[in-house]
Amino acid sequence: MSANDQQDATNKTLSSSEFFETIGQKASQTTNGQVNGAGQENGEDEPKVVEEIESLCMNCHENGMTRMMLTMIPYFREVIIMSFSCEHCHFANTEIQAAGTIQPRGSRYELRLNEMEDFARTVVKSDNAVVKFIELDVEVPAGRGQLTNVEGLLSSIIDDLELGQEARKEQAPEIHGKIAEIITKGRSMLAGNDFPFRVSLDDPSGNSWISPDIKDGVGKWYKRDYVRTPEQNAALGLAAQDPNVIDATTTSPEDNIIPDTVYSFPATCPGCMHPCTTNMKMVDIPHFKAVVLMSTACEDCGYKSNDVKTGGEIPELGKKISLKVDEAVDLARDILKSESCALECPELSLHVNPGTLGGRFTTVEGLLTQVRTDLHNQIFQSGESGDSLAVGEKSKWDEFFSGLDAAIKGEKKFTIILTDPLASSYVQKLVDPDQDDPQITSEDYTRTHEEEEDLGLLDMKTEGYEQDAAATTNGEDAAKES
């Protein structure tokens, strides 16, 4: 092969971003006649927008046609959209699969629907995700992947429940009645008569998603990443933990943790399940409390994470801290945002739910930069310009990010509001510790019932549990004797 031929071959090599173009780019290519290789009629070696593969129909066992399109969903990541149709028996179905790898952590989304517009939220459901409409008390187990919206998801559930109702009426009247109640309530939800209600999406692989909206406030749209259990890793086909890894340190239980000393102990990487090391250090924040800084790094897959844990007793009241950022020096203030803390900046239209960023001990500038980076990666994935977004929606996001950038550079005044039901967050003062900082406002508040339920405080019992345990043991003994 000559040097020119090698150069031509190099130029024809497609990168990952070219394989997985946005839906808007795919649509423009479709308009230009490149579907199913139409652009190759003139001898041009252009990539196909939709790939067609002849495959076996599992319904009639004749040959049908499978069509695949590699694309990228805005706010999310690369996916493969597939459809199958058989011209012999007219069987057809559609499916969506994640084109990337299994994410280092699982993810759980929750959306509170308050108006009809919320039904249009895009939903990507992988074949590992579990969907639940909480108020309807209906859960859909892991199964076929789908690309739909909330309305389509709820409609498909109701349609599936309606199948076989006539047979159930004769064979199982009690089950028929209960399912009929669910169908009636589901239809009422679709008609907009039962607002508000919630839908959750739990995916151990981390490849599912519910689209956010720039107007979402605290409690409207929620995402939480979590470490998978060994059972979930086994279901995903990930490597099990090495049995030779020791999960205990050499220190004895009687030893106290020494402040400002780094402790290393073995752990398991949530990304590749290989052994890794977690470093821990207890730091005493002046005029606040001691916190634990934790950092995990995996040499095999490159996974890195850091977190801040606060300890001590649970206070009776929560705390709300407001900081007015007027000058560039305010961006250098130390700030501790605990995992239970909600973040809000009214001037920037920014709302961050508890648990979204985990615990962070950084500066005001560092916290905003982290929020900006994470959110921008979701909205404009892989450096794309977001050309498949609606014009109005894209302009809103551009305006939002420009305001956030101005705040990070110190060109815009704003207010940070930290609402922490566990009173474990902190903002550094720029005056003497015994004086009040005029730019910081702090107030205690009574936790709501929902906050205490989310924190598990309603299930705690610190007094009288011995009698309950004894009563339970006596009841079990009596049942065995009978």
N, C-alpha and C positions, 0 to 999 in steps of 0.2 A: 504494500500500500504506500503511495507517495505521501509527501508532506501535505499536499493540498487535500488529498482524500482524508487524511487523518484530521485535518482542520475542519472539513465538512462534517465528519462524523461527530466531532466534538460539539459543533454548533447545533447539531440535531438532537443532542442529548437533553432530555427534559428533566428539570429539577422537580422536587416534591411540590413546590408551589405551583408549577405549571401543570402537573398532573391533577392537582386538587384546586382548580379554579373555583371562584365563587359562582353561585347560581346565576348572578347577573351576567357574568362573563360567558357562562355556558349558553344563556339565552341569546346573547348577541351572536355567538357562533352558529346557533340554530337558525337565526334569521339569515345568516350568510350562506346557508345550505351545506353545513358540514356534518349534519346528523347522519349517522350510519355510514360515514365515510364518503358522503357526497362530494366532499372537496377533493377526493382522489381520482375523480373521473378524468381530470386533465393531466394525470400522471404526477400530481403533487403528493408528496409524502407528508400529509397533514394528520395530526392526531384526531381520532374520532371523539365526538362528544358523547355518544351513546354506543357502547359495545354490545353486539348481538352474538349470542352463543346458542347453538342448537343443543337442547338438553331433553332428558326424558321426563314425560309427564307422569307423575305418580298417581294420577287419577285413572287414566285410560291406558297408560304404558305405551303411548305413541310419542313421537318426537314433537316437542313444543319449542318455544323461543324464550330465552332469558335475556333481558336487557339490563345492562349495568351502566351507571353513570357515576364517575368519581367527581365529587364536588366538595365544597367547603361551606358550612353554614355559618353566617355571620353570628358573632357573639360566642361561637362554639369552636368546633374543630373539623377535621376532615372526616367524611363519611362516604359510604358506598350505598347508593340507592339502587335497589334491584326490583324488577318486576318480571313475572312469568305469565305467559298466556299460551293456551293450546287451541289451535284451530280445529281440532278434531272433536273434543268434548266441551270446548269453550270454558275450561277451568282457568282461573286467573287468580293471582295473589301478588302482593307487594311486600317488601321487607327493607329494612335499613340496618346496616352494620357499621360499627366504628372501624375506620381504616387505620387508626393509630394503635398504639400499644395500650395495655391495661394501665390505668393511672396509678401512681404510688399510693393513693388513698381512695377509699370509697367516698361517695358524695350523697347527700340527702337534701332535696329541695322541698320547699313548702310555699305554696301560693295561696293567699287569702283573696277570694273573689268577692268584690263588692258591687260590681256593675257589669252590664252586658259586654262592654269592651274587653273585659278580662277573659272572656271565652276565646278571644282570638290569639291569646298567647301561644307561641310556638312551643311544642313539646317534642323532644327527642327521647324516645324510650328504647334503650338497648335491650337485647334479649336476656340480660341479667337483672333488669330493673323490676321493682315491685311498686305498683301504683295503688294508692289508697285515697278514696274520697272519705274524709274523716267523719263528717256529719252524716253521710249516707251509710257509714259502717260497711263499706264494700272494699275489698282488697283484691287486686288482680295479681296473681303470682308471676314470676319470671316466665317469659315466653317469647313470642315473635317480636322483633324490633319494629318500631313504628316511627314515622315522621308525620305528626299531625298537630292539632291544637287542642286546647282543653275541651272545647265543645265536641270535637270529633272523638276524643277519648271517652268522654262521658256517654255520648250517643252510641258508640260501639259496645260499651259495657251494657247499656240498657237493651240494645238489640240482641246481644248474646243471651241475656237473661230471659228475654221474651221467647226465645227458641225453646220448644218443648213444653211450654206452659200448659197447653191443652192436655198433653200426656200426663203431666204432673197433677192436674186437676183430678184425674181418675185414679192414678196410682199413689200419690202422696198429697192429699188435700192440705195438710198442715204446712208442708213446704211450699205448696202453690200459693197459699195465702200470704206467707211471709215474703216470698219473692214478689208477689203482686204489690205489696206495700212499698217495697224498695223501688219497683218500677214506677209507681205513682209519684213517689217523692223525687225520683230522678228526673221524671218529665217536668215536675214543678220547678226543679232547679234549672233545667234548660230553658224554661219559660221566664226565668228571672224572678220567681216568686219567693225564693228561699234564701236570698242574700242576707248576711254573708255566710260562706262556707269555704272549706279548705280542701286542697288537693296536695298530696305529698308524693314524691318520687324518690325512692331509695335504691341506689345502684352501687353494689360493692365494687364494680369495675371502674366507677368514676366516669363512664362514658355516656351518661344521660344528662338532660338539661331542660330547664324551663326558662323561657326568655324573660329577662328583666325589663323594666321600663324606667325611663329617667324620672318619672313622676312618683315612683314608688317611695313611700315613707317607711319608717321603722315599723316592722311587723307585717308589712304587705308581702314582700318577697324575701325568702330566707334560704340561705345555703350554708351547709355545714359539712366540712370534710372530716372523716374519721378513719381510724386505723382498723383495718379488717381483722376479724377473728380468724383463728386457724381453720375453722369450718368453712368460712367464706373463701379463704385462700385455696382450700382443697377443692371447693366447687368450681373455682375459676381455673383450676389446673396449675396453680403456682406451686413452686417447690416448697416442700414442708421444711420446718425448722430443723436444722442439724441437731441430732440428739446429743452430740458431744459438746454443744455450747452450754456453758455454765451460766445460769441466770442469777448468780449471787456474787456479791463482792467479798473480799477477804476480811472486811471489818466485821466485828461482832455487833449484835443488836444493842449492846450496852454503850457502845461508842457514840459520842455526840458529834454532830456535823460541825466542823471548824469553819467559821466564816472566812471568805476570801481564799479558800483552798479548793482546787479543782479535783473532783472525784471522777474517775473513769470506771465504767462498768459495762459489761457486754450486753448487747441488745440484738434485735432482729430488724433488718431493714424492711420497712413496709412496701418498698418498691420491688425488690428482687428476692426478698426472704433470705438473703445471705447474712451471715454474722457481721455486725458492725459495732461501733463504739459510740456510746453516749457519754458526753461530758456534762458534769453538773457542778455548779458553783453557787454558794449562798452569799448574797450581797446585802448589806444593811444600807438601806436608803435613808439618809439623814432626815430626821423629823417625820418619818413615815413608819416603815416596818421592814422586816427582813423578807426578801424575795429569793426565789431559786431560779437561776438562769440555766436552761438546758439546751444542749446543742448535739445534734446527731449528724454524722457524716458517714457515707458508705463509699468505700474505695472501689467496689465492684461496678456499681451502676451510676455513681456520681450523685446520688440522692443526698440532699442537705435540708435540714430544718432546724429552727430555733424557736424557743418558746419561753415564756415567763410564767412561773407559778407563784401565787401568793398563798400564804398559810395563815395559821391562827384561827381563833374562834370566829363563828359567824356572828356579825353584829346584829343588833335588833333592828336597826334602820339602814336603809340604803343611802347613798350619797350622790348628789348631782353637783358637778364642778363645771363652771363656765369660765373660759379664758378669752379675753379680748386681745387679738393679735393686731397691734397697731403699727409696730415697727419691725425692721429686719431682725433686731436682737431677740424679739419674742420667738422667732423661729428656732432659736438655739436652746430654748428651754427644754430641760429633761421632762419627759412625759411617760408615765406608765399606764398603759391600757390593758386591763386584765381581760381574761377570756369571757367573763360575764358582762363586760361593759359595752354599752351602745354608744356610738359616736355620731354626732350631728353637727353640721355646719350650715346654718340657714342661708347665709349669704352666698354659699357655693352650691346650694341645692344638693348637699351631700348627706346621705343617711347610711350608716353602716350598722347592721344588726349585730347583737352579741354573738360571739363565736366565729364570725366571718374571718377575721384576721388572726384569731388566737390571741395569746398574750404577747404584748410588745413593750419593750423598754428601750426607748429611743428618744429622738428630739421631735419637736412639732414638725419641722421640715421633713425629717425621715419618715414620720408616720404618714404625712400627706403624700410623699413620694411613693411609699409602698401601696397606698390606696390607689393612686393614679396608675401605677404600673400594673397592678392586678386587674383593675377595671378596664384599662386600655387593651390589655391582652385578650380580654373576653369580647370586647366590642369590635376591635380590629385585629382579628386573629392572624398570626404569621405575617404581620407587616402589611396586610392588605389595606386598601384605602376605603373599604366599606362601600364599594360601588353598588352592591346589591341592596343596600338599605334604601328605604323610601327617602325622597329628597328632604321632606320636612323633618323626619326623624334624624337623618344624618346631620342636618344643620343644628338640631338641638344638641346632639352629642358633641359636635365641634365647638359650640358655644360653651358647653359645660366644661370641656377639657381646657379651653382657652382661659376660662375663669380660674380653674384649678391651677394651671401653670402660672398665672399671674400671682396667685396667692403663695405658691411655693417660692417664687422669685422675690417676694416681699413687696410687690407692686399693688396689692389689694388688701384692704382691711377685712377681717372676718372674725367670727366667733366660733370657738370649739366648745361643744357641750358634751361632757362625759356623764352618762347616766349609768351608775353601777349599783345594782341591788345588793352586792356584797361589800360595798365601800372599800374596794381593793385597788382603786385607781388613784393616780397622783399626778400633780403638775407642779413643777419647780417654781418657787418664789424667787423674785429678783430683789427682794428686800430682806432685812433681818428676819430670822425665824419667828421672833416674838411680835412682829408687826404684820399688819394686814396689807396684802398686795392689792392695790386699787384695780388691777386688771383681772383679778381672780375673784369669783364669787362661788362660795361653797354653801350648800344647804343639805340637811338631812331630810329624808322623806320616808314615809311608810310604804313598804313594798306592797304591790298589788297581789291579788290572789293568783293571777296568771304567772307573775314572776316567781312566787313561792312554789307554784306547781312545777314550773320549768326547772327550778333549782333542786327539786326533790325534797323541799323542806316540809311539805305537808305530810310526807310519808315517814318522817323521822319521829322517833319516840325515845326521849332520853330519860324518862321517869316511868316507873311501874312496868317496865318490860319484863322484869323477872317473873311477875305474877302471870303475865300473858304467856310466857314460855312454859311455865309450870302447868298452866291450864291446857295448853296445846298438847304437852306430853301426856298428861292424865287422860285427855280425850283419845289420843292414839292408843294408849294402853287399854282403855275400856273397849275400844273398837276391836282390838286384837282378841281380847278375852271373849267378846260376844261372837 
